[in-house]
Amino acid sequence: MKTLTAPLGWNSWDCYGAAVTEEIVKRNADFMAKYLKQYGWEYIVVDIQWYEPLADTHEYHPFTDLCMDEYSRLLPAHNRFPSAAGGKGFAPLAEYVHSLGLKFGIHIMRGIPRQAVHKNTKIMGTDRMARQIAKTASICHWNTDMYGVDPDKEGARAYYDSLFELYASWGVDFVKCDDIARELPHEEKELVLLSEALHNCGRDMILSLSPGPALLEKAELYKQVSNMWRITDDFWDKWELLYDMFSRAEKWCTHTGAGHWPDADMLPIGPIRQSENTENRTLFTEDEQVTMMTLWSIFRSPLIIGGEMTGFDEFTMNLLTNEAILGMHRNARHSHQVWRKEIDGIEHILWMASSAEGGQYFSVFNVGETDSKIEIKLSDLEIYEPVTGRELWSGETVSEKDVIRVNLKSHGAKAYYVK
């Protein structure tokens, strides 16, 4: 599927880990449809362990029993997703999400369930069995559910074809495949096999690869086989991780374009790490959240909400519904870092991009520990005549011929459109 702009959506991991339920997914879908769909937000994605009946936290249960059909394919746990009973799988939940005008996605792990290999279950469409296609030396080091699949074995292609045939029958629009983006080159042939199965299943689906950091030298492969790939390990609400993302984005920015998007990971905003006894909210300050949203948008990372949407406050809603910032995310082209330097002893970063609608975007970031006042020379943006425009967060107008003067909070950012 060729996506002209980077996907916008919600994923259950940051708020519920492995423990999300059908009721939680539906209420977040309802919220997105009512309050965010009009701004372009559209994907609702169920993250890892939807096939595990006992999942209850962000932690995994090693070697636990999983829900699986006779053809070695994992199925939603009925106690957590009641509409999946009777062999319906995710079809009823996907239909509900589609009825709201949204799109439905799921997380999967690379490979074949270890449970299938131990029981030596069938592979649909072939006389091969699970043990005959498993690559048992290829395992995930942080989750015990799967073995790799050996692409050279007869039946391997039939297995992946059967997976995506099942997902297509459910109405899946987005597949986040884990334990694969940073496993190259060892599992490159399995990635290609999986991608071919997805693209041949008869239904358009986004393919997202995790976890990162993805390998820069494999950028062209990621672009050929997928729509988005993680450039970082799990991104959480810590300033040092956000600070580090500037260098990652600078390295990957030349690889963004229609159909392929380096992924800076989810936005850990609002209520995250939810449980029955706590309601944890993001540790990012408001200025840090503005910085994150500004960088993700000018860089053109996919924007995937991580928090429980029904608990969003006014600030969080404003963060996600600023049409000028979302316009930059949609229309920025040739985004890149212009400079990164100390000004009056405080580190600042300047990014710029052309706009598909004419004119130019630029964003300036104060990544230091004190507030600052700086001047952005128009010549740094290769502009040599007077400009008019506006700051995208505040709407404040600008009209200058040489420099634009900017006041920035510590860990803060501003974004501009000028012409």
N, C-alpha and C positions, 0 to 999 in steps of 0.2 A: 504494500500500500504506500503510495507516495503522498506524504503529508506536506502541504505547502507552507504550513506554519507549525511550530513546535506545539505538541499537545498540552492542553490544560485540563487538570482533573484532580481527583482525590484518591488517596491510597490509605488503607486501614492500618499500616504497620506502625507509624509513629504513635498513634493513640492506643491501639489494642494489641500490637504484637501478633502472636499466633492465635489469639483468642477471640477474634471478631465473630459476630453472629449475624444471621439474616436480619434480625430486627434492627441491629445497629446499622447495617448497610442500607436498609430501606430508609431509615430516618435521615441519614446523611444524603441519600439520593433525593429525598423529598426537599431537603434544605437547599441543595444545589439547584434543583429545578425551579424553586420559588425565588431564590435570591441571587444566584450567580450565573445561571444559564445564559441570561441575556447579555452577559459580558464575555461569553465565549468559553466558559468552563463546561466540560461535557463528559469526562471519563470518570467512572466509579469503579475502582479496582480493589478486589479482595486479595489481600496478601497471603503469605505463607501459612501452611498447615490447615487449610480448609477441609482436608481429608482426615484430620485427626480428631476423634471424639473427645479426648481428654485435654486438649489444648486450653490453657487458662491464663497464661501470662506471656511476656516477651521471651521467656526461656523455653527451650525445646526439651521434650521428653525422649531421651535416647532409646532407640530400638522399640518404640511403642507400636501397638497395632494400628494400622491405617485402613481406611475404607477403600476397597478395591474391587473391580469387576473381574470376571473370569478371564479377561484378555489383558491382564496386567496393568490396567489403567486406573488411576486413583479417582475416587468419587467424593462428592461433598458428604461430610458427616451429617446424618439426619437429625441428630440431637441439636446441632447448631444451625442447620439449614433445613428446617422441616419441609419446605416445598420440594426438596430434592428426593423425597421418598417415592417409592414405586418406580425407580429407574429413571426419574425425570432429570436428575443431575441439576445443573445450574440453569436449565432452560426456563423454569418459572421465574427465577429471580432476574435473569437477563430480560425476560419479557416485561417484568415490572419496571425495570430501569429504562427500557426502550419506550415504555408507555409515557414516561415523563419527558421524552425528547432527549434523553441522554444515552451514553454508550457504556457497555459493561466490559470489565476486564478481570483477569485472574493472574495470580502468581503461579509459576511452576518451577520445579527443580529439574535441571538437566539430568537425563538418564532414565533408568527403569527402577522401580521400587525394589529394594533389597528383599522385601517381603515376597515379591513375585518370584525372585530368583530362588529364594529358599524353598518356596512351594512349587517351583518350576511350572508356573501357569502358562497358558497359551498366549500366542501372539496372533491377533486377528489377521486374516487374509493370507496365512502361510501355515505350513506344518511345523515351523520352528517353535521352540519353547524359550522361556525367559532365560534359562541358563545358557542357552546357545548364542545369545546375542549380548550378554552382559560383559562388561569390561571391569572385572571385580577389583583390579588394582587402581581403578580410577574412582576415587571417593571424594566427597566433600569433607573438609576438615572441621566444619562447624555444625554439621547437620548429618544425622545418621540414616536418613530416609532412602537414599538412592545409591546405586552403582551407575557408573557410566555405561554407555552403549558403544559397542565396537562397530563403527560404520562399515568395516570391511566384512562383517559377518552377514550371511544370508538371513534375512528376516529383520535386520536393523531398520531398513527403510520402511518395511511394512509396519513396524511398531510405531515409528514416528508419524507415518501417514494415518494410522488408526487413531493416534492421539488427536491430531488436528481435525480429523473427520468428526470426532466426538465433540471437540470444542466448537466447531462450526455448527453442529446440530444443536448445541446449546444456545447459540447466538452470541458467542464471545467476539468482542471487537478489539481487544487489547490483551496481549500476553507478555507478562514480565517473566523472563526466563533467568533463573538464578544459577550461581556456581558455574558461570561460563565466560563472562567478559574478560576476566583477568587470568583465565586458565590456558590461554593460548601461549605458545603454539601447540601444546600437547593435545588439546581437545579441539583443534581447529576443524578437523574433518567432521566431528560430531555437530559442531555449530553449523556448518554448511548443510549437513543433512537435515537438521532441525529446521533451518530457514527454508529449505526447498519444500519440506512438508507443509509448512505454514503457507507459503506462497502458492502451493498447488491444491489447497483444500477447498477452493471455491468460494471462500468468504474473505473479504478484506479485513485484515487485522494489523494493528500496530505491533511490532516486535521490539521489546525493550530488553536490553541485556544488563545483567548485574552479576556480582557486585564490582566495584572498581577497586583500585584504579585500573582503568583500561590501559592498554599498551599503545603508546603514541605511534610506534612503528607499525601497528596493525590498523591504523585509522582507515585506510582504503578498504580493507576487508570489512570492518564494521559498517561502513557506508554502503557496501554492496549487499550485505545480508540482513541488515536491521534498520530500524528507524531511529533508535536512540540507545546510547550506551553510557554507563556510569563512568565518570572520570574520577570518582572518589569512592572510598569505602563509605559505610553509613554516615550520613551527615546529621549531626545533632546540634543542639542549641548551646554551643560553646564558641566564644569569640575566636579562639585560636584556630578552630576549623573554618570559620568564615574568613579570617585573615588569610589562611592558606589557600582558599579557593581563588583568590586573585591570581596567584601564580599558575594554578591549574587552568583557569579560564584563558589566561594569556597564551598558554601552550596550545590549547585546543581550538581557539577562536577561528582559525582558518578552515576548520572542517565543518562548520555549520552551513546548512543550506537546505533547500527544499527536499524533504524526504529523509534527511539524516541530521541528528541533533546530539552533540555531546551533552551529557546529562549531569548536572551538578547535584542531583538528588532532591529529595522532598524538602518542602518548606516546613520546618518544625515550629509552627505558629499556633497560637490559641492553646486549648487544652490538649496536652500530649501525655503519653504514658498513663493512660486511664486505667483505673481498677475500681473495685467495689468500695474501697476504703479511702481513696485519694482522688483529688482532681488537680493534677500537676499542670501548671501552665508554663509556657516557654520561658526559659531563662534569658532569652535575648531581650535587650532593652528595645524601646520603640525605635530609637535611632539605628540600632543594629538591624532591626527588621526592615527598615527603609533601605539600608545599605544592601541587605540580601536581595530584596525585591528589585532594586535598581540594577545590581550586577547581573542577576539571573536574566533580567529583561533585555538589557543592552547586549549581553552575550548570547541571548536567544536560547537559553536552556529550556527544556520542558519545565512547565510550572505545575507541580503536583503537590497539592495541599496535604499536610500530614496530621493536622489537628482534628478534633471532634468539632464539626462545623456548627452543630446546634449550640455550642458554648462560646461562639465568637462574640467579642464585644465590638463597639463602634469603631475603635481603632483598627482592629483586624479586618473588619468589613471594608473600611476605607482603603486599606492596604491592597485588597484584592479586587476592588471595583474602580480603581482610578483609571479612567478610560484613556488618558494621555499616556500613562505608563504602559498599559496593555497595548496601546497603539505602537509604542516604541518596540515592544516585544514582537509585535506582528510585522512591523515595517522596516526595522533596522536591517541594513545590509552592510557587508564588509566590516563588521565590528572588530575593533582591535584596541589594544592599549597603546596610548600615545606616549606617555612617560610615567615613571614612578620615581619620586624624588622627595627629599626633605626640603621643606620651605619653612624658614624660621625654626628649624629644629624639629618639625613635625612631618611625619611621612604622609604624602598625598599621592593619589593615583588618578590619572586622567584617561578615560576611554572615549572613543568617538565611533560614529557609524553614519553612513549616508541613509537617507530615508527613501523607501520605494515610492513615496508620494512627492519627492522633491524636498530640498532642504537637508538639514544635517542635525543629528543628535550628538550630544556629548554628556558624559556623566563624570562628576568629580567626587572623590572619596577622601575623607579624612580618616586614616587608619591609625592615627596617633592617639595619645592619651589626654590631650587638652584641646579645647576649642580653637578655631583658627579663622583668620581673615586672609584670603589670598586673591590674587588676580590671575585670570586665565587669559593669556594672550591669544587673540584671534589668529595670529600667525602660526601658533602651535597647532591649530585646527586646519591650517592651510586655507584660511579665509583672509582676503586682502581688501575687503571693502566693508562698509557698515552693514550691520545685521539687525534684524528685529526678530523677536521670538518670545518664548515664555519658559519659566521653570515649571516642570511637569507636575510636581507634587503640590505646589502652592498655587499655581496658575499665575504667579507674578510675571508681569511683562518685562522684557529687556529690550533695549535699543542702544547699541554701542558701535563705535567705529574702530577701537583699538583693543580694549580689554573688557572682560566681564568680571566684576568684583563679586566674590562669593564669601559668605559667612557660613562656616560649617561647625557643627557640633562634633565632639570626639566620637569616633566610630560612626559618623553620620555621612550622608550623601545628598547630592542634588543632581537633578537631571534636566537637560535643556533641549529644546527644539528651536533651531534658528534657521533663517533663510535670508 
